[in-house]
Amino acid sequence: MRGPLGECAHILREVRTRLRTRGPRAIPVTLTACGGILALQLLQHQHATTPWVNRLGGVYASLPWWQALLRTPVSLFVPDPWLPVWGLLLQVAVVFAIAETTIGPRRTLTIALLATLAGTSFARCSLWAAPRWPPGLLPADLLVRDTGPSAAVVALGVFVAVRHRAWWTTALIITAMTVEVVSLPNLAGYEHLTAITAVLLLTAVRPTPGPTEPVTLTR
């Protein structure tokens, strides 16, 4: 049984093979996501365009369901305006690229959207159930703008780890997210655990296939 370092090395070998074979064409979703995050970060700091970013991608637990669903695809790429965007870009570039080169662009985007929607659903259900089912958060904490790719990053990391049967890596991600919630309860932490739960249920219902053969190009 491989340890955490062995698991990571195994996954990264597959990633390196695909990137070496196809180059930037192997990660169109990753490149688009990074470009979108950077563009939306710049736009939301401009006085004239801030309201438009919020209308297109600002998701709140108090919104009607249909409106939240329409905004979810854009909300995935709207970063927190008060956090350093470069750290977020690095996370997305690394995790999305690993996912896209190992499970494909379509599945990467699907899981990212599923994780984002699962997190939004948690905030909405918690607000509806409080105080009967308090998640450890005040109602005011559930009404903040709920955007960004962090839940998608965590969910993709778990999905790729499970797909490669990297159980040490899976356990480390889940443990880290659990410690985050226990030590500092916050909406993002709960949403990360919700996204992980959604991914684990998905892999349980539909087991993920093993790693595919590296892509080769012929002249």
Secondary structure, 3 states (H helix, E strand, C coil): CCCHHHHHHHHHHHHHHHHHHHHHHHCHHHHHHHHHHHHHHHHHCCCCCHHHHHHHHCCCCCCCHHHHHHHHHHHCCCCCCCCCHHHHHHHHHHHHHHHHHHHCHHHHHHHHHHHHHHHHHHHHHHHHHCCCCCCCCCHHHHCCCCCCCHHHHHHHHHHHHHHCCCHHHHHHHHHHHHHHHHHCCCHHHHHHHHHHHHHHHHHHHCCCCCCCCCCCCCC
